[in-house]
Amino acid sequence: MSLVYHSRMRNLLMAGIALSLAAQGASSEAQAAEKLSAPQLIALAQAHNVQLQSAIEASFDAAKLKDGTAWAGHGPDFFFAVESQNTPTLVIDDSPAQAMQQIAGSNLWYAAAHIEPVARLHQFHYVVNGANFGGALDLPAYGPLSYLQPGVPTGKLSEKVIHTSRIYDGMKSEYWIYVPARYDPKTPAALMVFQDGGWYIDRDGNIPVLDAIDNLIAEKKIPVMICVFINPGDIGDSPGAPTYNFVKDFSEKWDRTLKDSMRSTLYDTVSDRYVRFLRDEVLAEVGAKYNLRKDAYSHAITGLSSGGICSFNAAWQMPDVFSRVLSWIGSFASIQWKENPANSDGGQDYPDKILREPHRDIRVWLQDGSNDLENPKYGDWPLANLRMANALKMKEYDFHFSFGKGTHNPGQGAAEFPEAMIWLWRDYDPAKTEQQFTMDPAEKDRPFFRVAIVSR
């Protein structure tokens, strides 16, 4: 199958959508009242359809139109809309400003744009009366592997499963199991675990993971794998239990909700407790239903923010359970530092732990952005990830660091997800149960990461 966007096919698609909308006649008003995709909005604009204004108002939040942050995208094709009394121009990345069209009789302006490269993060803003206005630093242009390709069979997502933990004193967790179309119960499948799993399971959501997994399996760029999408647990039904008391104290100390504090306790703590919970409880349940490979060589784990450090921590603590790590905007910060005297290490200690502790046989993809968080309570996310990358490089780990300009946002990681998965599972051989991961020669010859002051 072709993975190249063809402008002719795209133009035919736009024309087809425009003709379809025009042919609806009286029903076009109902169509415009629904939220439309970027190609549909572009087609309406190209056809000069009178329903464009109502389509824009139905497709974007009114507050985002006013503050200049409304956009829709599909592949390289984007549609932007903004409310302004004065003429705005659109600036994408470092390109020259682009003129916008006004909807007659309104303060709404719009523009269509073709943005490349895909599978990358971009940014945009407006210029109004000579001043920058609105925009976003997190504008993902998804590549074709992020959209289900023709002829690719889809897997099946289970109903939500509720698990009550022993290791966390009655905490209730919910998770979903994704079984790819090519899964054969006679053949053990690889495994990947996603923290904050509910964020990934909507095929039409902002993090298009399921389509990418189906595409990559169909193209044999990753192995057939069972995916477990697990949400942080809830300890609210176990008052008085040791875990409940700890989480409640943390929530009061740091002014966080009980559920958010439970997530932090699970994800930010530097210990083997969470990975034991996965291994001995959740994955034991999943393994009772499906034929899973038992070797860490065939197990990957991923997450973003606190879920990012959680994923690295799981592999670091138990490299015999997970050997492949994908971390987006990882919170390698002092969030759970010394909260429990038995676990005095914090996420900020990981660069030093990498340098001083025995080498683990793991492969790691890190992603962060230069406009990620700086939190006076806990630390500096971009600098922490830079320290992680340099520590991994100094100890010659098999790692990749993707550093962009984004904020604490999944946009860059989501745009790069197919590329990251291909890198993470490269040279996988189902006949093996282990591999000594070594640094990519291309990375070995590159210099260490350096920093520049850009915020002052």
N, C-alpha and C positions, 0 to 999 in steps of 0.2 A: 504494500500500500504506500501511496505517496504521503510524505510528511511535509510537503512544501505548499505554502499558500499561493495559489495562482490568481493573479488579479482578474483575469478574464472570468474565472469561475465565481470569484467574489462579486464581480459586477453583475453577472447573471443572477446570482442569489439575491442581490439587492433589488434588481429589476423585477424578479419574480415576486418578492415580498411586496413591492410597491403595487404591482398589478393585482396581486391578491387582495391587498387592502382596498384599492380603488374599486375592485369588483364587488366588494361587500356592500357598496352603496349605503343604504340606510343603516346597516349594521356596523359601519365604520365608527359611528359614535360610541357604540358599546365597546368596540375594540379599543378605542382610544382611552376609555375609562379604566382599562386594565394596565397593569405594569408591563411595559414592553422591554424587549431586549435591545441591545445596541444596534444590531442589524435592522430590527424593525423600526427603530427611531430614525436611523439613517435613511431607510427607504422612504419613510414618510416625508423627511426633509427633502430628499431628492425629487419626490413627486409633487412637492409644494402642496401637500395635503392640508386642508383647512383644519383637520383634527390634530395637527401637530402640537398646538398649545395645550389642549386637554390631555394629550398623551404625555407630554413632559410633566404636567402637573400631577398626573396619576403615577408616573414612573419614579419621581424623585420626591424626597421629603422636602416640605416647604422651607424648613430651616436650612437645609443644605443648599437649596437654590439661593437663599439670601446670603449665606456666608461663603458662597463660591466653592463648595466642596462636592457638588453633584456631578457624577459621571457614570457612564456605563461602558463596558468593554466586552468584546468577544474576539479572541485572538489579537490581531494587530488593529482591529477596527474599533474606534472609540467615538462616543457621542458625549459632548459636554454641553451643559446648560447652566445659565446664571441669571439672576435677577439684578439689574443695575439701571439706575436712572441715566447714567452716562455710558458712552461707548466703551466696551471692554475689548481688549485683544487677548488672545490665548497664547501662552508660552509653554512649550513642552520641552523638557530637558534644557538643552542650551540652543535650541533652534530659534530662528527669528520669529517674532510675534506674528500670529495668524489672525486675520480679520474674522469677526463673528457676524452672524445674521440676526436681525431683530425681527421678532414676530410683531406684525403691524398692530398698533393699538395697545401694546403692552410694554412692560419693562423686561420681558424675557428675551435673552440672546442665546444663540446656540451655534455649535460648530461640530462638524465631523472631522476626524483625523485618523490617519494611518500611521501607526507607531511601530517602529522596529528598532532593535531586534526583539523578537518574542522570547518567551521563557526568561525574561529579565524584568527588573523593577525600573520604573520610570517615575518622573515627577512632573507636575504642572502647576501653573499659577496664572492669574490674570493681571493685566496692567490697566488701571482705570485712572485717568487724569495724571498719568506719569508715575503712579504709585502701585506697587505690587499689592494684590488683593487675592484672598482665598487660596485655593489650590491644595495640593497634598504631596507629601514626599513618598507616599506609598501607592504607586499606580502600577499594579502587576499586569503585564501583557503575557497572557498564557499562550504557550506553544501548542501545536496540534496534538501532542501526546497527552495533554490535559483534557482533551475532549474525546469522547468515545469515537473511535474510528469505524468506518463502515465494515460490517462483517464481524466485528469483534464481539464475542459472547460475553454477557454480563454475569457476574456471580450473584449470590444471594446473601442479603443481610438478615440476620436472625432477629427475632423479637428481642426486646430488652430483657436481660437476665439480671435478677437481683441476688446479690451474694452478701451473706452476713459473715463478717470476719471473726476469727478467733484471735489472730495476732494483734488486731486493733480493737479488742474488747467490745464486740458487737457492732462495730461500724458497718453500715450498709452501703454497698457499692453497686452501681449499675454498669453493665457492659453489653456490647453487641459483638457477635462473631460474624465475620465476612468470609464466605466460602466461595472461592473462584470457580468459574464454570469448568475449568480443566482439572479440578480436584478429583482424584480417584482414591476411594477409601483403601484400596489395596497398596497404594504407594504413599509412604510417609511424606507429609508436606512440610515445607519450611514455615516459619512463624515470624510475625511482626506484631509488636504491641504498641499501641498509640495511647499516650496519656491525654487527658481532656478529650476522650474519644468522641463525645457527642458533637464536637466542633467539625468533625471530618465526614460524617455519615450522610450528609445531604448532597446528592449528586448535583443539585442546582445551587449549592451554597458557594461561599467565597473561597473555600479551600477544596478544589476539585481533586480529591485523592482517589476515589473509587474508580473513576474513569481511567485515570492514569495507571492504576494497578492492573486493570483489565487489559489495557493496551500493552503494557510492558510484559505481562505474562504471555499474551498472544504473540508478541514478537520475540519471546524467549530471551528478553533482556534482563529479566529477573526470574527466579524459580517460582513454581506454583507455591503459593503460601496462604496459610490461614492467617487472617488479621483479627486481632482483638482490640476493640475500641472501648477503653475503660474510662469512666468518669471518676473524679475524686469522690471519696466516700462521704457519708454523713453520719456523725456520731450523736446527733440530737436525741436519738431514742435510747441512749445508754447513759443517763445521768448517774453520776457517782462512780462510774468506772474509771480506772486510772487514766486511760486515754482521754476520756471526756474531761476529767479535771485538768489535765495538762493543756488540752486544746482551749478550754474555757479560760484558763489563766493567760494563755498566749493572746487570745482574742481581746481580753480586757487590757493587757499591757500595751498592745500595739493598735488598739482601736480598730479591730477587724472583726468581721462577722464570724460566727461559729463555723459555718461551712467553709469560708475562705481560710480560716485558721486550720481547719482539718486538711484542706488541700496543701497548705504550706507545711504542715507536719509530715504529711506523706511525701511531698516532692522535694522540699528544701533541706530535709535532714540528711546529714552525711553519716549514714550507717547502712547496715544490710537489712534493716527491718522491712522496708518496702519491697525489695526484691525477693525476700523470703515470702512475703504476702503473695506476690505474683506467682512465684514458683510453687509454693506448697498449697495454695488455695485456689486462685483463679485459673492458672494454667493446668492444674490438676483436674479441675472441672472440665475445662475445654478438652484436655487430652482424653478424658473419658468418653467424649462424644465423637472426636475426630482423631485420625491417625496422624500424629505430629512427630516430626523428627526430634530426637532428644539432644542432639549435639549443639553446642553454642555456636558452632560454625554456621548453622542454619537458622540462627535466631537473631533478630534485629529488634531495636527498641527506639522510639522516637517521642518527641514532645516539644512544646514551645514554652518559652519563659521559664517558670518554675518546672514545667514538664521537661524542659531541655536539660537542666541540671539533674533532674530526677533520672532521665535516661542515661546520662553519662555515669551518674552515681551507681545505677543498677549494674552496668557493665564493669565498672571499676571494682565494686564490691564482690561481684560474682561473675568473672569472665568465663566461668564454666557454664553459665546460663545464657548470657548475651555477649556476642562478640562484635556486633555492628551497631553503631550509634549515629542517629541523626538528630542534631540539636539545633533548633531555631531560637534565636534571641535568648539564649540560655541565661538564667539568673545565677551566675556564679558569684554570688554576693553573700553577705553575712546575715541572711534572713533568719536562719535557725541556729546561729552561732551561740553556743553556750546556753541555749534555752534549756537543754537537758544536760546536767553535769556529766552524765555518762557518755555524752557525745559532744565533746568540746570543739571538734572541728566544725567549720562552716564552709559554705560554698566558696568563699573568698580564698580558702586555703588550697583549693585544688591545683592551681599552677605549681605551688611548692610541693604538694604531694606527688605530682607527676615527676618533678625533678628528683625527689628524694626517695620515693618508694619503689619497690621492685616493678619492673616493666610488665604490663599486662598485654596479653595478645588480643588487642581490640583494634578495630578500624573506625575512625571518627570523622564525620562531616559536621563542621561548625558553621553557623551563619549568624551574622549580626549586622547592624547598621550604625553609621557614625552618629545618627540622631536618636539612638536608643536612650533609655532612661539614665538619668543621674539622680539618685535618691539619697538625700542626706541621712536617712535612717540606715541604709544598707550598703550603698556603694555606687559604683559607676559601671554600668553594663558594658559599653563598648570597650573600655580599658580592660575589664575583666576578661572579655572574650579574646582580646589581643594577647593578654598574658597567657591565656589557655593555649592559643595557637602557637605562640613562641615556645612555651614549655613542651608541647607535643613535638615541635620541630627539633628542639634541642635534644630530646631523648629519642629522636628518630622513629616516632610513631607513624603509622600509616594514617594520615589525616589530610583533610582538605578544609581550608578556611575561606568562606565566601563572605566578603565584607563589602557592604554597599553603603548607601546614604539614607536608608530608611529609618523609621522610628521603631517603637516597641509594637510591632505590627507583623502579622503573618504573611504579608504580601510578597516579600522577596522569597521567603522559604517556599510558599505555595507555588510561585512562578517557576522556581528551580526544582520542584519536587521530582519530576521525571529524571532530570539530569542527576540529581543527588542519589536517586534510587539506582540508576545505572552504575554510578560510581561505587556506591556502597556494596552492590552485589556483583561487581565486575569479577571475572574469572571464577565465578562460583561453579563448582563441580559436584553434582549430586552423588558421585561415587566416593567423595571424601567426607570425612567427619571432622577434620581439622585442617588448619593452614597456618603457617607462621607468617603473619602479616608484616610486610616490610614497606618502608616509605617509597612512594612513587618516585622513580629517578628524576622526573621532571620537577618535583617539589624539592628534592634533595639539593639540586643545583641552584635553587633560588635563595635570595637573601632573607634574613629575618624581617619580621614586620616592624615598621617604624611608624611613629605618630607625628602629626602636625597639629598645632593649635588652630582650630577653625571657628571656635565659638566666641572669640573676643576680638 
